[in-house]
Amino acid sequence: MSDVIDGVTIVGGGDAGLLTALALDRLNPDLAVEVVDDFDQDIPRVGKSTYVAVHQLLHDSLAIDEQRFVNEVKPVWKATVYFRDWCGYPEFHYPFDVADKFPAPDTPSAVENHQLFYEELYDSPDHRTKCEEIVEQGKSPWFFDARIGETRKYNTVAYHLNTRRFNEFLRDICRERGVSLVNDEVVAVDTDGDRIERVRSKRQSYEADLFVDASGFTRALKGELDDEFVDFDLPLDTAFNVRHDRDLTDVIPATVVETGDHGWLWTIDTYDDRDRGYVFASEYVDDDDALAEFLDAVEGDVTAEDVARYEFTSGYYEHPWQGNLVTIGNAVGFVEPLQSTGLTANLQAAVNLSNLLSARGRVASDATRDTYNSWVRREWNSIYDFVAVHYKFSDGETEFWQDMADLDVSERLEYLIEEFDKAGFDTNLDPTRNRTEMEDLLVFRPRNFFQIMRNMGAESEFYEEHDFGVSEEVRQDEDEYYAGVTDEVEEFYTTRELYKGVLGL
């Protein structure tokens, strides 16, 4: 069945709903887009962490001016996921410029660099990428470029966002671009088979060619249709969250991850405060014990009454675009937030949806729905695989961690683990090679998996059997390169210097 989409009603005015509205409007300017939500409700304050694609999506795909974004949203820049403590392994960074740590292929010293990379780069505090140096030195990615006489930014970074500032900013952009924000509360949904006929509030009805459910875990529209929910094999299902004061001079430009007894803890610095959280599996620990553990880990004047509690499920709906309903954000799926994929993945889905409609004349055919659904399924499975690799090599004394080490993994992840064992850091590995069932890993490439494996002690028979040797010349070149990186980042502004000095905010 094909429909020409002239009007879209989005239910849910959180970041997923507003970003979807902006994406649809940006690439389909003749499309009438409205967002319906109770905008009088408080905006959840939990800090939002992103990954590096957020820059291109916000500032290129959605054409949101970066300087205005910085002035009004006041993000903190995130350069790595910093595993300060993960199952007793030595602390390490997962930097967004991870590719800079890998030996360049097809160069005379590639073989030597390959060995040097595996044996020494991660064990030496002097061999850091720019992103790692940004975190170690506590810097922002902004610096004054004397060659052009202007302030510039190292772009391979992501954002930490205060959700209140971010949501209010998105509302302003929606209004400026003609997206209708309707302050109303949906109380009923009328359906006919796999189609939404209308949604109703206490005072009126809303009809549209296409509906979007961006209502989060309440799934106000999707919950009215029959569709299979694919569960991920992750027991983590609960999170505690709290914020406390922090001086701008103490900003950590990374998402900090530490191991808990039954899950893991995060630290996310925003412009306004420090956001702390504990993600845990409720089947292994009761709330009282988990809360006591969390409060013991949180510095600052924080009590149990200050802590918010959230529940979630890890998995996704098999058909995110079903009939005339597209489900997006937490309403369609979620993977526990270890690598902070949610906001950026949802934004990518919104942009892909908008691109599909634009490219196909806003005709929603079965083929269009199939294309979108196939991509979303690949995205969720890609994210799950990358989260799962952290647990596959985990270690711990509690029942939770012992069970997580036995986590079932997909054929994709098994394949990557086998390849790392057989061939080491093969940065040119094609995950579809000789395996027709393999699908594109999307966000996370083989090198991303290999880096996590290396830092978590995964063994590789390739390196046990071969020793290529490293010449003194190559060692010296590497030392000089990384010394230059350190010196360069020393000239970057701190977050406080940027906001209070350069920008005067």
WOHUTA-V117819 format. One record per backbone hydrogen bond with DSSP energy under -0.5 kcal/mol. NH is the residue of the N-H (numbers start at 0). CO is the residue of the C=O. If there is no record, write none. Layout:
<<NH | CO> <NH | CO>>
This chain:
<<2 | 363> <4 | 2> <4 | 361> <5 | 3> <7 | 31> <8 | 209> <9 | 7> <9 | 33> <10 | 8> <10 | 211> <11 | 9> <11 | 35> <13 | 213> <17 | 13> <18 | 14> <19 | 15> <20 | 16> <21 | 17> <22 | 18> <23 | 19> <24 | 20> <25 | 21> <26 | 22> <27 | 23> <30 | 27> <31 | 5> <32 | 30> <33 | 7> <34 | 179> <35 | 9> <36 | 34> <36 | 181> <38 | 36> <40 | 37> <47 | 160> <49 | 158> <53 | 50> <54 | 51> <55 | 51> <56 | 52> <57 | 53> <58 | 54> <59 | 55> <60 | 55> <61 | 56> <63 | 57> <64 | 62> <68 | 64> <69 | 65> <70 | 66> <71 | 67> <72 | 68> <73 | 68> <73 | 69> <75 | 159> <77 | 157> <78 | 76> <78 | 252> <79 | 252> <80 | 93> <81 | 79> <81 | 254> <82 | 80> <82 | 91> <83 | 81> <83 | 256> <84 | 256> <85 | 88> <88 | 85> <91 | 82> <93 | 80> <94 | 92> <95 | 78> <97 | 94> <99 | 96> <100 | 97> <101 | 98> <106 | 103> <109 | 106> <112 | 108> <113 | 109> <114 | 110> <115 | 111> <116 | 112> <117 | 113> <118 | 114> <119 | 115> <120 | 115> <121 | 116> <122 | 119> <123 | 119> <123 | 120> <124 | 122> <126 | 123> <127 | 125> <132 | 128> <133 | 129> <134 | 130> <135 | 131> <136 | 132> <137 | 133> <137 | 134> <138 | 133> <139 | 492> <142 | 151> <144 | 142> <144 | 149> <145 | 143> <147 | 144> <148 | 144> <149 | 144> <151 | 142> <153 | 140> <154 | 152> <156 | 154> <157 | 77> <159 | 75> <160 | 47> <162 | 160> <165 | 161> <166 | 162> <167 | 163> <168 | 164> <169 | 165> <170 | 166> <171 | 167> <172 | 168> <173 | 169> <174 | 170> <175 | 171> <176 | 172> <177 | 174> <178 | 173> <179 | 32> <181 | 34> <181 | 179> <182 | 180> <183 | 36> <183 | 181> <185 | 183> <186 | 199> <187 | 199> <189 | 197> <191 | 194> <194 | 191> <196 | 189> <196 | 194> <197 | 189> <198 | 205> <199 | 187> <200 | 203> <205 | 198> <208 | 6> <209 | 6> <210 | 323> <211 | 8> <212 | 325> <213 | 10> <213 | 211> <217 | 214> <218 | 215> <222 | 218> <223 | 220> <224 | 221> <226 | 224> <229 | 227> <229 | 315> <230 | 228> <231 | 313> <233 | 231> <236 | 279> <237 | 279> <238 | 309> <239 | 277> <240 | 307> <241 | 275> <243 | 273> <249 | 246> <250 | 247> <252 | 250> <253 | 251> <254 | 79> <255 | 253> <255 | 266> <256 | 81> <257 | 264> <258 | 84> <259 | 262> <263 | 278> <264 | 257> <265 | 276> <266 | 255> <267 | 274> <269 | 267> <269 | 272> <270 | 73> <273 | 243> <274 | 267> <274 | 272> <275 | 241> <275 | 273> <276 | 265> <277 | 239> <278 | 263> <279 | 237> <279 | 277> <280 | 261> <281 | 279> <283 | 280> <284 | 280> <289 | 285> <290 | 286> <291 | 287> <292 | 288> <293 | 289> <294 | 290> <295 | 291> <296 | 292> <296 | 293> <297 | 293> <298 | 296> <301 | 299> <305 | 302> <306 | 303> <307 | 240> <309 | 238> <311 | 236> <314 | 312> <314 | 333> <315 | 229> <316 | 331> <317 | 227> <321 | 319> <321 | 324> <322 | 320> <324 | 321> <325 | 210> <326 | 319> <326 | 324> <327 | 212> <330 | 327> <331 | 328> <332 | 328> <333 | 314> <337 | 335> <339 | 336> <344 | 340> <345 | 341> <346 | 342> <347 | 343> <348 | 344> <349 | 345> <350 | 346> <351 | 347> <352 | 348> <353 | 349> <354 | 350> <355 | 351> <356 | 352> <357 | 353> <358 | 354> <359 | 355> <360 | 357> <361 | 356> <362 | 359> <363 | 2> <363 | 361> <364 | 362> <368 | 364> <369 | 365> <370 | 366> <371 | 367> <372 | 368> <373 | 369> <374 | 370> <375 | 371> <376 | 372> <377 | 373> <378 | 374> <379 | 375> <380 | 376> <381 | 377> <382 | 378> <383 | 379> <384 | 380> <385 | 381> <386 | 382> <387 | 383> <388 | 384> <389 | 385> <389 | 386> <390 | 386> <390 | 387> <391 | 387> <392 | 388> <393 | 390> <401 | 397> <402 | 398> <403 | 399> <404 | 400> <405 | 402> <406 | 403> <413 | 409> <414 | 410> <415 | 411> <416 | 412> <417 | 413> <418 | 414> <419 | 415> <420 | 416> <421 | 417> <422 | 418> <423 | 419> <425 | 423> <426 | 424> <428 | 425> <430 | 428> <432 | 429> <434 | 431> <437 | 434> <443 | 440> <444 | 442> <447 | 444> <448 | 444> <449 | 445> <450 | 446> <451 | 447> <452 | 448> <453 | 449> <454 | 450> <455 | 451> <456 | 453> <457 | 452> <461 | 420> <462 | 459> <463 | 459> <464 | 460> <465 | 461> <474 | 470> <475 | 471> <476 | 472> <477 | 473> <478 | 474> <479 | 475> <480 | 476> <481 | 477> <482 | 478> <483 | 479> <484 | 480> <485 | 481> <486 | 482> <487 | 483> <488 | 484> <489 | 485> <490 | 486> <490 | 487> <491 | 488> <492 | 141> <497 | 493> <498 | 494> <499 | 495> <500 | 495> <500 | 496> <501 | 496> <502 | 497> <504 | 498>>
